C-alpha cells in the first residue's frame, strides 16, 4: 500500500467512511506521487473558467476582426460605386 505521498489522516477518514474502494484510493495516491491528475479527478474550477474566458475572448476578437474586414470591403464598394456613378454623370 502506498503511504508516503499524501496526508494519511485524510485518506484514513475516507477509507473508514467506506466512500471509496481501496484500489481506487491507491490509484489516487499513486497519481499524486507522480503529480498526475486521474481522469475522474475534479479539475480546478479556476482553470476551466480561465480557459472559457480565453476562448470567449478569442471568439470575440475573431468576430470583431471579421466585422472590420467587412466594413472595409463595404467602404471600398461604396467608393467604387460612387466613382462609377460620377463617371456616368
Buried (B, 14 or more C-beta within 10 A) or exposed (E): EBEEBBEEEEBEEEBEEEEEEEEEBBBBBEBBEEEEEEEEEEEEEEEEEEEEEEEEEEEEEEEEEEEEEEEEEEEEEEEEEEEEEEEEE
